[in-house]
Amino acid sequence: MAAVPAVGGPLLALLSAGLWGSADFGGGLVSRRLPPVAVVAWSQSVGLLAVGVAALATGAYTAPTGWVLWSVMSGVVGTLALVAFYAALASGTMGVVSPIAALGAVVPVLIGLASGERPSALQVVGIVVALLGAAAASGPELGGAGRARPVVLAALAGVGFGLALTFIGRGAESSTLMTLVGMRATSVTGFVVLALVVRTVGGVRTRHLLPLAAIGVADAGANLTFGIASTMGLLSVTAVVASLYPVVTVLLARFVLSELLRPVQQAGVVAALGGVVLMSAG
């Protein structure tokens, strides 16, 4: 029976990567028409509704309150990171921005190791291969004018994402769902205050609501599956598997926007998936 969680954790983390990659692709596209802050605010509001209903339906709201502090911290850093990331996606090239942000997975890896986690040798190899694959999957090309701003934003987003993943994992030890409820409540409260101060809803119209809702549900689903996965194995491993979302973003850009995959990108996809296999087997 012990082997089931060992495999189930990485598989759930891989599902979260798929959901995050889809949400990021949609968020990047919508952020080219709307302010990134508005995209995050509205999608996070939908996410709060979704996880709130789930918490009520499952009785998760009765869980011990050990999740509260972690959820607030993840809400603050995760929201700031997402705004920076969507701004980077909107102003830069998805194939450059996404892998830079994904390398923020190094943060929970280092924190996990510092707190005593000891992945097996095979899992260590898998972590390295997966991180390299995630970076290569988009064939980063950092040269050219006007690249500095999206690259800096992506790097800041990566650090924020790494911290948020760590906080979600810690909060999930008490309650995954309530950690997400607190996380979304924190971010939505901040956006409501901001909207009242600036007296605008970010130019959002009725036609924007469906894509924003889809982004919010996908992002909330990714957080939920990651939170569950983090309770089934090492955080250092789970975070790296979840950080493979650039592969999904690249593939969506290929098939939806007809962007061609370079040879280095194709190799990156194979390496990233191979790293997942190694981590699961370990």
DRENPA-3360 file (N, C-alpha, C; in nm, 2 decimals, always signed):
BEGIN
1 = MAAVPAVG = +0.08/-0.12/+0.00/+0.00/+0.00/+0.00/+0.09/+0.13/+0.00 ~ +0.21/+0.12/+0.06/+0.29/+0.24/+0.07/+0.33/+0.29/-0.07 ~ +0.33/+0.20/-0.17/+0.37/+0.24/-0.30/+0.27/+0.33/-0.37 ~ +0.15/+0.32/-0.33/+0.04/+0.40/-0.40/+0.06/+0.55/-0.38 ~ +0.08/+0.60/-0.25/+0.11/+0.74/-0.24/+0.23/+0.79/-0.31 ~ +0.34/+0.70/-0.31/+0.46/+0.74/-0.37/+0.44/+0.77/-0.52 ~ +0.35/+0.70/-0.59/+0.32/+0.73/-0.73/+0.22/+0.83/-0.74 ~ +0.11/+0.82/-0.65/+0.00/+0.91/-0.66/+0.04/+1.06/-0.64;
9 = GPLLALLS = +0.14/+1.09/-0.55/+0.18/+1.22/-0.52/+0.23/+1.29/-0.65 ~ +0.33/+1.23/-0.72/+0.38/+1.29/-0.84/+0.28/+1.30/-0.95 ~ +0.19/+1.21/-0.96/+0.08/+1.21/-1.06/-0.01/+1.33/-1.03 ~ -0.05/+1.35/-0.91/-0.13/+1.47/-0.87/-0.06/+1.60/-0.90 ~ +0.07/+1.60/-0.87/+0.16/+1.72/-0.89/+0.16/+1.74/-1.04 ~ +0.17/+1.63/-1.12/+0.18/+1.65/-1.27/+0.04/+1.71/-1.32 ~ -0.07/+1.66/-1.26/-0.20/+1.72/-1.29/-0.20/+1.87/-1.26 ~ -0.15/+1.91/-1.15/-0.14/+2.05/-1.11/-0.06/+2.13/-1.21;
17 = AGLWGSAD = +0.05/+2.07/-1.26/+0.13/+2.13/-1.36/+0.05/+2.16/-1.49 ~ -0.03/+2.06/-1.53/-0.12/+2.07/-1.65/-0.22/+2.18/-1.63 ~ -0.28/+2.19/-1.51/-0.38/+2.30/-1.48/-0.31/+2.43/-1.48 ~ -0.20/+2.44/-1.41/-0.13/+2.57/-1.41/-0.08/+2.62/-1.54 ~ -0.03/+2.52/-1.62/+0.01/+2.56/-1.76/-0.10/+2.61/-1.84 ~ -0.22/+2.55/-1.83/-0.34/+2.59/-1.90/-0.38/+2.73/-1.85 ~ -0.38/+2.75/-1.72/-0.43/+2.88/-1.66/-0.33/+2.99/-1.70 ~ -0.20/+2.96/-1.71/-0.10/+3.06/-1.74/-0.11/+3.10/-1.89;
25 = FGGGLVSR = -0.14/+3.00/-1.97/-0.15/+3.03/-2.11/-0.27/+3.12/-2.13 ~ -0.39/+3.09/-2.07/-0.50/+3.17/-2.08/-0.48/+3.31/-2.02 ~ -0.42/+3.31/-1.90/-0.39/+3.43/-1.83/-0.30/+3.53/-1.91 ~ -0.20/+3.47/-1.98/-0.11/+3.55/-2.06/-0.18/+3.61/-2.18 ~ -0.27/+3.53/-2.24/-0.35/+3.59/-2.35/-0.44/+3.70/-2.31 ~ -0.52/+3.67/-2.20/-0.62/+3.77/-2.16/-0.55/+3.90/-2.11 ~ -0.43/+3.88/-2.05/-0.35/+4.00/-2.00/-0.30/+4.09/-2.11 ~ -0.31/+4.05/-2.23/-0.28/+4.13/-2.34/-0.39/+4.23/-2.38;
33 = RLPPVAVV = -0.51/+4.20/-2.33/-0.63/+4.28/-2.35/-0.67/+4.36/-2.23 ~ -0.64/+4.30/-2.11/-0.68/+4.36/-1.98/-0.56/+4.38/-1.89 ~ -0.56/+4.47/-1.80/-0.45/+4.48/-1.70/-0.43/+4.35/-1.63 ~ -0.30/+4.31/-1.61/-0.28/+4.18/-1.54/-0.34/+4.18/-1.40 ~ -0.34/+4.30/-1.33/-0.40/+4.30/-1.20/-0.55/+4.26/-1.20 ~ -0.62/+4.31/-1.31/-0.76/+4.28/-1.32/-0.78/+4.13/-1.35 ~ -0.70/+4.08/-1.43/-0.71/+3.93/-1.47/-0.69/+3.85/-1.34 ~ -0.59/+3.88/-1.26/-0.57/+3.80/-1.14/-0.68/+3.82/-1.04;
41 = AWSQSVGL = -0.73/+3.95/-1.03/-0.83/+3.98/-0.93/-0.96/+3.90/-0.96 ~ -1.00/+3.91/-1.08/-1.13/+3.84/-1.12/-1.12/+3.69/-1.12 ~ -1.01/+3.64/-1.17/-0.99/+3.49/-1.17/-0.98/+3.44/-1.03 ~ -0.91/+3.51/-0.94/-0.89/+3.47/-0.80/-1.03/+3.47/-0.73 ~ -1.12/+3.56/-0.77/-1.25/+3.57/-0.71/-1.33/+3.44/-0.74 ~ -1.32/+3.40/-0.87/-1.39/+3.28/-0.91/-1.33/+3.16/-0.84 ~ -1.19/+3.16/-0.82/-1.13/+3.05/-0.75/-1.17/+3.05/-0.60 ~ -1.19/+3.16/-0.54/-1.24/+3.17/-0.40/-1.38/+3.10/-0.39;
49 = LAVGVAAL = -1.47/+3.14/-0.49/-1.60/+3.08/-0.49/-1.60/+2.93/-0.50 ~ -1.51/+2.88/-0.59/-1.50/+2.73/-0.62/-1.45/+2.66/-0.49 ~ -1.34/+2.71/-0.43/-1.29/+2.64/-0.31/-1.38/+2.66/-0.19 ~ -1.45/+2.77/-0.19/-1.54/+2.79/-0.08/-1.65/+2.70/-0.08 ~ -1.71/+2.67/-0.19/-1.82/+2.58/-0.21/-1.77/+2.44/-0.17 ~ -1.65/+2.40/-0.22/-1.59/+2.27/-0.19/-1.57/+2.25/-0.04 ~ -1.52/+2.36/+0.03/-1.50/+2.35/+0.17/-1.63/+2.33/+0.25 ~ -1.74/+2.40/+0.20/-1.87/+2.38/+0.27/-1.92/+2.24/+0.24;
57 = ATGAYTAP = -1.91/+2.19/+0.12/-1.96/+2.06/+0.08/-1.90/+1.95/+0.15 ~ -1.77/+1.96/+0.18/-1.69/+1.85/+0.24/-1.67/+1.87/+0.39 ~ -1.71/+1.98/+0.45/-1.70/+2.00/+0.59/-1.56/+2.04/+0.63 ~ -1.48/+2.08/+0.53/-1.33/+2.11/+0.56/-1.32/+2.23/+0.65 ~ -1.42/+2.31/+0.66/-1.42/+2.43/+0.75/-1.41/+2.40/+0.89 ~ -1.43/+2.27/+0.93/-1.42/+2.23/+1.07/-1.27/+2.19/+1.11 ~ -1.18/+2.19/+1.01/-1.04/+2.15/+1.03/-0.97/+2.24/+1.13 ~ -0.87/+2.19/+1.20/-0.79/+2.27/+1.29/-0.73/+2.39/+1.22;
65 = TGWVLWSV = -0.70/+2.50/+1.29/-0.67/+2.62/+1.23/-0.52/+2.64/+1.20 ~ -0.45/+2.53/+1.20/-0.30/+2.54/+1.17/-0.27/+2.59/+1.03 ~ -0.37/+2.60/+0.94/-0.36/+2.64/+0.81/-0.36/+2.80/+0.79 ~ -0.41/+2.87/+0.89/-0.44/+3.01/+0.88/-0.32/+3.09/+0.84 ~ -0.22/+3.09/+0.92/-0.10/+3.17/+0.89/-0.04/+3.14/+0.75 ~ -0.03/+3.01/+0.72/+0.03/+2.97/+0.60/-0.05/+3.02/+0.48 ~ -0.19/+3.01/+0.49/-0.27/+3.05/+0.38/-0.26/+3.20/+0.36 ~ -0.25/+3.28/+0.46/-0.23/+3.43/+0.45/-0.10/+3.46/+0.38;
73 = MSGVVGTL = +0.01/+3.39/+0.42/+0.14/+3.42/+0.36/+0.14/+3.37/+0.21 ~ +0.08/+3.26/+0.18/+0.08/+3.21/+0.04/-0.01/+3.30/-0.04 ~ -0.12/+3.36/+0.02/-0.21/+3.45/-0.05/-0.14/+3.58/-0.09 ~ -0.06/+3.63/+0.00/+0.01/+3.76/-0.03/+0.12/+3.74/-0.14 ~ +0.21/+3.64/-0.11/+0.33/+3.62/-0.21/+0.28/+3.56/-0.34 ~ +0.18/+3.47/-0.33/+0.13/+3.41/-0.45/+0.06/+3.51/-0.54 ~ -0.02/+3.60/-0.49/-0.09/+3.70/-0.57/+0.01/+3.80/-0.63 ~ +0.11/+3.85/-0.56/+0.21/+3.94/-0.61/+0.29/+3.87/-0.72;
81 = ALVAFYAA = +0.32/+3.74/-0.70/+0.39/+3.67/-0.80/+0.31/+3.65/-0.93 ~ +0.18/+3.62/-0.91/+0.09/+3.60/-1.03/+0.07/+3.72/-1.11 ~ +0.06/+3.84/-1.04/+0.05/+3.96/-1.12/+0.18/+3.99/-1.20 ~ +0.29/+3.97/-1.13/+0.42/+3.99/-1.20/+0.43/+3.89/-1.32 ~ +0.39/+3.77/-1.30/+0.40/+3.67/-1.40/+0.31/+3.70/-1.52 ~ +0.19/+3.74/-1.50/+0.10/+3.77/-1.61/+0.15/+3.90/-1.68 ~ +0.20/+3.99/-1.61/+0.26/+4.11/-1.67/+0.38/+4.07/-1.76 ~ +0.46/+3.97/-1.71/+0.57/+3.93/-1.79/+0.52/+3.85/-1.92;
89 = LASGTMGV = +0.42/+3.77/-1.90/+0.37/+3.70/-2.02/+0.31/+3.79/-2.12 ~ +0.25/+3.90/-2.07/+0.18/+3.99/-2.16/+0.28/+4.08/-2.24 ~ +0.40/+4.11/-2.17/+0.49/+4.20/-2.23/+0.61/+4.13/-2.30 ~ +0.63/+4.00/-2.27/+0.74/+3.92/-2.32/+0.70/+3.80/-2.40 ~ +0.79/+3.71/-2.43/+0.77/+3.59/-2.50/+0.74/+3.48/-2.41 ~ +0.62/+3.41/-2.43/+0.59/+3.30/-2.34/+0.70/+3.20/-2.32 ~ +0.76/+3.17/-2.43/+0.87/+3.07/-2.43/+0.99/+3.11/-2.35 ~ +1.01/+3.23/-2.32/+1.12/+3.28/-2.24/+1.07/+3.30/-2.09;
97 = VSPIAALG = +0.96/+3.36/-2.08/+0.91/+3.39/-1.94/+0.87/+3.27/-1.86 ~ +0.80/+3.17/-1.92/+0.75/+3.06/-1.84/+0.86/+2.98/-1.78 ~ +0.97/+2.94/-1.85/+1.07/+2.85/-1.78/+1.15/+2.93/-1.67 ~ +1.16/+3.06/-1.69/+1.23/+3.14/-1.59/+1.16/+3.13/-1.46 ~ +1.02/+3.16/-1.47/+0.94/+3.15/-1.35/+0.94/+3.01/-1.29 ~ +0.94/+2.91/-1.37/+0.93/+2.77/-1.32/+1.05/+2.73/-1.24 ~ +1.16/+2.79/-1.27/+1.28/+2.76/-1.19/+1.27/+2.81/-1.05 ~ +1.17/+2.88/-1.01/+1.14/+2.91/-0.87/+1.12/+2.79/-0.79;
105 = AVVPVLIG = +1.10/+2.67/-0.85/+1.08/+2.55/-0.78/+1.21/+2.51/-0.70 ~ +1.32/+2.58/-0.73/+1.44/+2.56/-0.65/+1.42/+2.60/-0.51 ~ +1.33/+2.70/-0.49/+1.30/+2.76/-0.35/+1.25/+2.65/-0.26 ~ +1.14/+2.58/-0.29/+1.09/+2.47/-0.20/+1.19/+2.36/-0.19 ~ +1.26/+2.33/-0.30/+1.36/+2.22/-0.29/+1.47/+2.25/-0.18 ~ +1.52/+2.38/-0.18/+1.62/+2.42/-0.08/+1.56/+2.42/+0.06 ~ +1.43/+2.47/+0.07/+1.37/+2.47/+0.20/+1.34/+2.33/+0.25 ~ +1.30/+2.24/+0.16/+1.28/+2.10/+0.20/+1.40/+2.03/+0.24;
113 = LASGERPS = +1.51/+2.05/+0.17/+1.64/+1.99/+0.21/+1.69/+2.05/+0.35 ~ +1.67/+2.18/+0.36/+1.71/+2.25/+0.49/+1.63/+2.20/+0.61 ~ +1.50/+2.15/+0.58/+1.42/+2.11/+0.69/+1.43/+1.96/+0.72 ~ +1.52/+1.89/+0.64/+1.55/+1.75/+0.67/+1.50/+1.65/+0.57 ~ +1.44/+1.70/+0.46/+1.39/+1.60/+0.36/+1.52/+1.55/+0.29 ~ +1.51/+1.42/+0.26/+1.62/+1.35/+0.19/+1.57/+1.27/+0.07 ~ +1.56/+1.32/-0.05/+1.52/+1.25/-0.16/+1.62/+1.13/-0.19 ~ +1.57/+1.03/-0.25/+1.66/+0.92/-0.29/+1.75/+0.97/-0.41;
121 = ALQVVGIV = +1.85/+0.89/-0.43/+1.94/+0.93/-0.54/+1.87/+0.94/-0.68 ~ +1.78/+0.85/-0.70/+1.70/+0.85/-0.83/+1.62/+0.97/-0.83 ~ +1.56/+1.01/-0.72/+1.47/+1.13/-0.72/+1.56/+1.26/-0.74 ~ +1.68/+1.26/-0.68/+1.77/+1.38/-0.70/+1.80/+1.39/-0.85 ~ +1.83/+1.28/-0.92/+1.86/+1.28/-1.06/+1.73/+1.33/-1.14 ~ +1.62/+1.28/-1.09/+1.49/+1.33/-1.16/+1.47/+1.47/-1.14 ~ +1.50/+1.53/-1.02/+1.48/+1.67/-0.99/+1.56/+1.75/-1.09 ~ +1.69/+1.71/-1.10/+1.78/+1.79/-1.19/+1.74/+1.78/-1.33;
129 = VALLGAAA = +1.70/+1.66/-1.38/+1.66/+1.64/-1.52/+1.53/+1.72/-1.55 ~ +1.44/+1.72/-1.45/+1.31/+1.79/-1.47/+1.33/+1.94/-1.47 ~ +1.41/+1.99/-1.39/+1.44/+2.14/-1.39/+1.51/+2.18/-1.52 ~ +1.60/+2.10/-1.56/+1.67/+2.14/-1.69/+1.57/+2.13/-1.80 ~ +1.49/+2.02/-1.80/+1.39/+2.01/-1.90/+1.29/+2.12/-1.91 ~ +1.24/+2.17/-1.79/+1.15/+2.28/-1.78/+1.21/+2.40/-1.84 ~ +1.34/+2.42/-1.82/+1.40/+2.54/-1.87/+1.42/+2.53/-2.02 ~ +1.46/+2.41/-2.07/+1.49/+2.39/-2.21/+1.36/+2.38/-2.29;
137 = ASGPELGG = +1.25/+2.35/-2.23/+1.12/+2.32/-2.30/+1.08/+2.44/-2.38 ~ +1.11/+2.56/-2.34/+1.07/+2.68/-2.41/+1.18/+2.74/-2.49 ~ +1.30/+2.68/-2.49/+1.41/+2.73/-2.57/+1.44/+2.88/-2.54 ~ +1.48/+2.91/-2.42/+1.50/+3.05/-2.38/+1.59/+3.12/-2.47 ~ +1.55/+3.24/-2.51/+1.63/+3.33/-2.60/+1.63/+3.46/-2.53 ~ +1.73/+3.49/-2.45/+1.72/+3.61/-2.37/+1.78/+3.73/-2.43 ~ +1.83/+3.72/-2.55/+1.89/+3.83/-2.62/+1.79/+3.92/-2.68 ~ +1.83/+4.04/-2.72/+1.73/+4.13/-2.79/+1.69/+4.24/-2.70;
145 = AGRARPVV = +1.64/+4.35/-2.77/+1.60/+4.47/-2.70/+1.47/+4.44/-2.63 ~ +1.45/+4.51/-2.52/+1.32/+4.51/-2.45/+1.30/+4.38/-2.37 ~ +1.40/+4.30/-2.35/+1.38/+4.17/-2.28/+1.40/+4.18/-2.13 ~ +1.46/+4.29/-2.08/+1.50/+4.29/-1.94/+1.38/+4.29/-1.85 ~ +1.28/+4.37/-1.88/+1.16/+4.39/-1.79/+1.09/+4.25/-1.77 ~ +1.05/+4.18/-1.88/+0.98/+4.06/-1.86/+1.06/+3.95/-1.79 ~ +1.19/+3.95/-1.81/+1.28/+3.86/-1.75/+1.29/+3.88/-1.60 ~ +1.30/+4.01/-1.56/+1.31/+4.05/-1.42/+1.18/+4.01/-1.35;
153 = LAALAGVG = +1.06/+4.04/-1.42/+0.93/+4.01/-1.36/+0.92/+3.86/-1.35 ~ +0.96/+3.79/-1.44/+0.95/+3.64/-1.44/+1.03/+3.58/-1.32 ~ +1.15/+3.64/-1.30/+1.24/+3.59/-1.20/+1.18/+3.62/-1.06 ~ +1.12/+3.74/-1.04/+1.05/+3.77/-0.92/+0.93/+3.68/-0.90 ~ +0.86/+3.66/-1.01/+0.74/+3.57/-1.00/+0.79/+3.43/-0.95 ~ +0.90/+3.38/-1.01/+0.95/+3.25/-0.97/+0.98/+3.24/-0.82 ~ +1.04/+3.34/-0.77/+1.07/+3.33/-0.62/+0.94/+3.33/-0.54 ~ +0.84/+3.41/-0.59/+0.71/+3.42/-0.52/+0.64/+3.29/-0.53;
161 = FGLALTFI = +0.64/+3.23/-0.65/+0.57/+3.10/-0.67/+0.64/+2.99/-0.58 ~ +0.77/+2.99/-0.57/+0.84/+2.89/-0.49/+0.80/+2.91/-0.34 ~ +0.79/+3.03/-0.29/+0.75/+3.05/-0.15/+0.61/+3.01/-0.13 ~ +0.52/+3.05/-0.23/+0.38/+3.01/-0.22/+0.36/+2.86/-0.22 ~ +0.43/+2.79/-0.30/+0.42/+2.64/-0.30/+0.46/+2.59/-0.16 ~ +0.57/+2.64/-0.11/+0.61/+2.60/+0.03/+0.50/+2.62/+0.13 ~ +0.45/+2.74/+0.13/+0.34/+2.78/+0.23/+0.22/+2.69/+0.21 ~ +0.18/+2.66/+0.09/+0.06/+2.58/+0.06/+0.09/+2.44/+0.12;
169 = GRGAESST = +0.21/+2.39/+0.09/+0.24/+2.26/+0.14/+0.24/+2.25/+0.29 ~ +0.28/+2.35/+0.36/+0.28/+2.35/+0.51/+0.13/+2.36/+0.56 ~ +0.06/+2.45/+0.49/-0.08/+2.46/+0.54/-0.16/+2.34/+0.51 ~ -0.13/+2.27/+0.40/-0.20/+2.15/+0.37/-0.19/+2.04/+0.47 ~ -0.09/+2.05/+0.56/-0.07/+1.95/+0.66/-0.19/+1.96/+0.76 ~ -0.25/+2.07/+0.77/-0.37/+2.09/+0.85/-0.50/+2.07/+0.77 ~ -0.51/+2.14/+0.65/-0.62/+2.13/+0.56/-0.59/+2.19/+0.43 ~ -0.59/+2.11/+0.33/-0.56/+2.16/+0.19/-0.67/+2.26/+0.15;
177 = LMTLVGMR = -0.79/+2.22/+0.16/-0.90/+2.31/+0.11/-0.90/+2.44/+0.19 ~ -0.89/+2.44/+0.32/-0.90/+2.56/+0.40/-0.78/+2.65/+0.37 ~ -0.66/+2.59/+0.34/-0.55/+2.67/+0.31/-0.58/+2.75/+0.18 ~ -0.64/+2.68/+0.08/-0.68/+2.75/-0.04/-0.78/+2.86/-0.02 ~ -0.88/+2.83/+0.07/-0.98/+2.93/+0.10/-0.92/+3.05/+0.16 ~ -0.83/+3.03/+0.26/-0.76/+3.15/+0.32/-0.67/+3.22/+0.22 ~ -0.61/+3.15/+0.13/-0.52/+3.21/+0.03/-0.60/+3.30/-0.06 ~ -0.71/+3.24/-0.11/-0.79/+3.32/-0.20/-0.86/+3.44/-0.13;
185 = ATSVTGFV = -0.91/+3.41/-0.01/-0.98/+3.52/+0.07/-0.88/+3.64/+0.09 ~ -0.75/+3.60/+0.12/-0.65/+3.71/+0.14/-0.63/+3.79/+0.01 ~ -0.62/+3.72/-0.10/-0.59/+3.80/-0.23/-0.71/+3.88/-0.27 ~ -0.83/+3.82/-0.26/-0.95/+3.88/-0.30/-0.98/+4.01/-0.22 ~ -0.96/+3.99/-0.09/-0.98/+4.11/+0.00/-0.89/+4.22/-0.04 ~ -0.76/+4.19/-0.07/-0.67/+4.30/-0.11/-0.72/+4.36/-0.24 ~ -0.77/+4.28/-0.34/-0.81/+4.34/-0.46/-0.94/+4.42/-0.45 ~ -1.03/+4.38/-0.36/-1.15/+4.46/-0.33/-1.11/+4.60/-0.28;
193 = VLALVVRT = -1.02/+4.60/-0.18/-0.97/+4.73/-0.13/-0.91/+4.81/-0.24 ~ -0.83/+4.75/-0.32/-0.77/+4.82/-0.43/-0.87/+4.88/-0.53 ~ -0.97/+4.80/-0.56/-1.08/+4.85/-0.65/-1.15/+4.97/-0.59 ~ -1.18/+4.96/-0.46/-1.25/+5.08/-0.40/-1.16/+5.20/-0.40 ~ -1.03/+5.18/-0.39/-0.94/+5.30/-0.38/-0.93/+5.36/-0.52 ~ -0.91/+5.28/-0.63/-0.89/+5.33/-0.76/-1.03/+5.35/-0.84 ~ -1.13/+5.30/-0.78/-1.27/+5.31/-0.83/-1.28/+5.26/-0.98 ~ -1.23/+5.14/-1.00/-1.24/+5.07/-1.13/-1.23/+4.92/-1.11;
201 = VGGVRTRH = -1.30/+4.85/-1.20/-1.29/+4.70/-1.20/-1.20/+4.65/-1.31 ~ -1.11/+4.74/-1.36/-1.01/+4.69/-1.45/-1.05/+4.68/-1.59 ~ -1.17/+4.74/-1.63/-1.21/+4.74/-1.77/-1.27/+4.60/-1.81 ~ -1.31/+4.52/-1.71/-1.37/+4.39/-1.74/-1.51/+4.41/-1.78 ~ -1.54/+4.34/-1.90/-1.68/+4.34/-1.95/-1.74/+4.20/-1.95 ~ -1.87/+4.19/-1.98/-1.93/+4.06/-1.97/-1.86/+3.95/-2.06 ~ -1.81/+3.99/-2.17/-1.75/+3.90/-2.26/-1.62/+3.84/-2.21 ~ -1.56/+3.91/-2.10/-1.44/+3.86/-2.04/-1.46/+3.76/-1.93;
209 = LLPLAAIG = -1.58/+3.75/-1.88/-1.61/+3.67/-1.76/-1.58/+3.52/-1.78 ~ -1.62/+3.47/-1.89/-1.60/+3.32/-1.92/-1.45/+3.28/-1.92 ~ -1.37/+3.35/-2.00/-1.23/+3.31/-1.99/-1.16/+3.34/-1.85 ~ -1.21/+3.44/-1.78/-1.15/+3.47/-1.65/-1.20/+3.36/-1.55 ~ -1.32/+3.31/-1.57/-1.37/+3.21/-1.48/-1.29/+3.08/-1.51 ~ -1.26/+3.05/-1.63/-1.19/+2.93/-1.67/-1.05/+2.93/-1.61 ~ -0.99/+3.05/-1.62/-0.85/+3.07/-1.56/-0.86/+3.05/-1.41 ~ -0.96/+3.11/-1.34/-0.97/+3.09/-1.20/-0.99/+2.95/-1.15;
217 = VADAGANL = -1.08/+2.88/-1.22/-1.11/+2.74/-1.18/-0.98/+2.65/-1.20 ~ -0.91/+2.67/-1.32/-0.79/+2.59/-1.34/-0.68/+2.62/-1.24 ~ -0.67/+2.75/-1.21/-0.56/+2.79/-1.11/-0.60/+2.73/-0.97 ~ -0.73/+2.74/-0.93/-0.77/+2.68/-0.80/-0.75/+2.53/-0.80 ~ -0.79/+2.47/-0.91/-0.77/+2.32/-0.92/-0.62/+2.28/-0.91 ~ -0.54/+2.36/-0.97/-0.39/+2.33/-0.96/-0.34/+2.34/-0.82 ~ -0.39/+2.45/-0.75/-0.35/+2.46/-0.61/-0.40/+2.35/-0.52 ~ -0.52/+2.30/-0.55/-0.58/+2.20/-0.47/-0.50/+2.07/-0.49;
225 = TFGIASTM = -0.48/+2.03/-0.62/-0.41/+1.90/-0.65/-0.27/+1.91/-0.59 ~ -0.20/+2.03/-0.60/-0.07/+2.04/-0.55/-0.07/+2.02/-0.40 ~ -0.17/+2.09/-0.33/-0.17/+2.08/-0.19/-0.19/+1.93/-0.14 ~ -0.28/+1.86/-0.21/-0.30/+1.72/-0.18/-0.17/+1.64/-0.20 ~ -0.11/+1.66/-0.32/+0.02/+1.59/-0.35/+0.13/+1.62/-0.25 ~ +0.13/+1.74/-0.20/+0.24/+1.77/-0.10/+0.23/+1.69/+0.03 ~ +0.11/+1.64/+0.06/+0.09/+1.56/+0.18/+0.12/+1.41/+0.15 ~ +0.15/+1.38/+0.03/+0.17/+1.23/-0.01/+0.31/+1.20/-0.04;
233 = GLLSVTAV = +0.40/+1.30/-0.03/+0.54/+1.27/-0.05/+0.63/+1.39/-0.01 ~ +0.75/+1.40/-0.06/+0.84/+1.50/-0.02/+0.81/+1.63/-0.10 ~ +0.80/+1.74/-0.02/+0.77/+1.87/-0.08/+0.87/+1.91/-0.19 ~ +1.00/+1.87/-0.17/+1.10/+1.91/-0.26/+1.08/+1.84/-0.40 ~ +1.02/+1.72/-0.40/+0.99/+1.64/-0.52/+0.86/+1.69/-0.58 ~ +0.76/+1.71/-0.50/+0.63/+1.75/-0.55/+0.64/+1.89/-0.62 ~ +0.71/+1.98/-0.56/+0.72/+2.11/-0.61/+0.79/+2.11/-0.75 ~ +0.89/+2.03/-0.77/+0.95/+2.02/-0.90/+0.86/+1.97/-1.01;
241 = VASLYPVV = +0.79/+1.86/-0.97/+0.69/+1.80/-1.07/+0.59/+1.91/-1.11 ~ +0.54/+1.98/-1.01/+0.44/+2.08/-1.04/+0.49/+2.20/-1.12 ~ +0.62/+2.22/-1.11/+0.69/+2.33/-1.19/+0.70/+2.30/-1.33 ~ +0.66/+2.18/-1.38/+0.67/+2.15/-1.52/+0.56/+2.22/-1.61 ~ +0.49/+2.31/-1.55/+0.38/+2.37/-1.63/+0.43/+2.44/-1.75 ~ +0.55/+2.49/-1.77/+0.60/+2.55/-1.89/+0.58/+2.45/-2.01 ~ +0.59/+2.32/-1.99/+0.58/+2.23/-2.10/+0.44/+2.24/-2.15 ~ +0.34/+2.25/-2.06/+0.20/+2.26/-2.11/+0.18/+2.40/-2.18;
249 = TVLLARFV = +0.23/+2.50/-2.13/+0.22/+2.63/-2.19/+0.28/+2.63/-2.33 ~ +0.40/+2.57/-2.35/+0.46/+2.56/-2.48/+0.38/+2.48/-2.58 ~ +0.33/+2.37/-2.53/+0.25/+2.28/-2.62/+0.12/+2.35/-2.66 ~ +0.05/+2.43/-2.57/-0.07/+2.50/-2.61/-0.03/+2.61/-2.71 ~ +0.08/+2.68/-2.69/+0.12/+2.78/-2.78/+0.15/+2.72/-2.92 ~ +0.20/+2.59/-2.92/+0.23/+2.52/-3.04/+0.10/+2.49/-3.12 ~ +0.00/+2.43/-3.05/-0.12/+2.38/-3.12/-0.23/+2.49/-3.13 ~ -0.23/+2.58/-3.04/-0.34/+2.69/-3.05/-0.29/+2.81/-3.13;
257 = LSELLRPV = -0.17/+2.85/-3.10/-0.11/+2.97/-3.17/-0.02/+2.93/-3.29 ~ +0.00/+2.80/-3.31/+0.08/+2.75/-3.42/+0.23/+2.80/-3.41 ~ +0.27/+2.81/-3.28/+0.42/+2.84/-3.26/+0.50/+2.71/-3.28 ~ +0.61/+2.72/-3.35/+0.69/+2.60/-3.38/+0.78/+2.57/-3.26 ~ +0.79/+2.44/-3.23/+0.89/+2.39/-3.13/+1.03/+2.38/-3.19 ~ +1.12/+2.44/-3.12/+1.26/+2.42/-3.17/+1.31/+2.29/-3.12 ~ +1.42/+2.24/-3.18/+1.48/+2.11/-3.13/+1.50/+2.11/-2.98 ~ +1.56/+2.22/-2.92/+1.59/+2.23/-2.78/+1.46/+2.22/-2.70;
265 = QQAGVVAA = +1.35/+2.27/-2.75/+1.22/+2.26/-2.68/+1.17/+2.12/-2.68 ~ +1.18/+2.05/-2.79/+1.14/+1.91/-2.80/+1.22/+1.82/-2.70 ~ +1.35/+1.85/-2.70/+1.44/+1.78/-2.60/+1.40/+1.81/-2.46 ~ +1.36/+1.94/-2.43/+1.32/+1.98/-2.30/+1.19/+1.91/-2.26 ~ +1.09/+1.89/-2.34/+0.97/+1.82/-2.31/+1.00/+1.68/-2.27 ~ +1.08/+1.61/-2.35/+1.12/+1.47/-2.32/+1.19/+1.46/-2.19 ~ +1.29/+1.55/-2.17/+1.37/+1.55/-2.04/+1.28/+1.58/-1.92 ~ +1.19/+1.67/-1.93/+1.10/+1.70/-1.82/+1.01/+1.58/-1.78;
273 = LGGVVLMS = +0.95/+1.52/-1.88/+0.87/+1.40/-1.86/+0.95/+1.29/-1.80 ~ +1.08/+1.27/-1.86/+1.16/+1.17/-1.81/+1.20/+1.19/-1.66 ~ +1.22/+1.32/-1.62/+1.25/+1.35/-1.48/+1.13/+1.31/-1.39 ~ +1.01/+1.33/-1.44/+0.89/+1.29/-1.36/+0.89/+1.14/-1.34 ~ +0.92/+1.07/-1.44/+0.93/+0.92/-1.43/+1.03/+0.88/-1.33 ~ +1.15/+0.94/-1.33/+1.25/+0.91/-1.23/+1.21/+0.94/-1.09 ~ +1.14/+1.06/-1.07/+1.10/+1.09/-0.94/+0.99/+1.00/-0.89 ~ +0.90/+0.96/-0.98/+0.80/+0.87/-0.94/+0.85/+0.73/-0.90;
281 = AG = +0.95/+0.69/-0.98/+1.01/+0.55/-0.96/+1.09/+0.55/-0.83 ~ +1.15/+0.67/-0.79/+1.23/+0.68/-0.67/+1.15/+0.67/-0.54;
% end
